[in-house]
């Protein structure tokens, strides 16, 4: 769980407050080990995209997409 909180902290440093809150809501913490690992994986991708200069708006649109897993992987592979 510490890794998860560190990722949320790193994302909040790289972005606006509203963005980090939206990401937390969209990815939402689940209370099972698989869900936590998935959340950590997605947060790492989001953090890397922010570090590469991808706009918050683009990342949010990707996370709001019903196919967010696929869209996130495509976005990461493009950048």
N, C-alpha and C positions, 0 to 999 in steps of 0.2 A: 504493500500500500504506500510505502514511502516513495517508491519510484513514481507511482501515479501522481502523488501530490507534487513531487518535484517537477514533473512534466507540466502540470497545470501552472505552477509558479513560473517556469521558463516561458511558457506561452504568454502569460500575463505580462512578462517583462518585454517580450517581443511585439506586443500588440496593444490595442486599446482595451480598456476595462470591459466595454460592452461586448467586444469580440470574444474575450476569454469566457465571459459568462454565457454567451450563446453557444460556444463550443462545448462547455460543460453540460448545458441543457441538451444539446443535440446528441452528444455521444453518451451522455448519462451513465452514471455508475450503476452497475448491476452488482448483486451480491453473490456472485458465484465465481469461482476461479477462472473459468473459461471467459466469462464476460469481462473480467478485470484484465486478463491478458490481451483480449481484443481491444479494449479501451486503451491500454498502454501502447499497443501497436499503432492504432490510429492517431493517438496524440503525438507519437514520435514523428509520424508522417506530416502532421499539421505543423509541428515545430520546425521541421526541416524545410517545409514550403515557405513558412514565414521567414526563416533565415535566408532563403534564396531570393527574397523580395517579392514573392507572390502576394498580390493584394488580398486583404482580408475578405473583401466582397466575393472574390472568386472562390476562396476556400469555403466560405459560408454557403454559397450557392451549391457547391459540390456536396457539402455535408447535409444540405436540405433535400437533395435529390433522393428519390426512393431507392435508386441503385447506388447509394453513396460508396459502398465498398469498391465496386468496379470503377466508378468515376474518380475516386480518390487515387486508386492505383494508376489510372490513365494519366491523371494530372501529375503524379509523381514521376511517371516514366517520361513525360514530355519535358519536364523541368528537371 
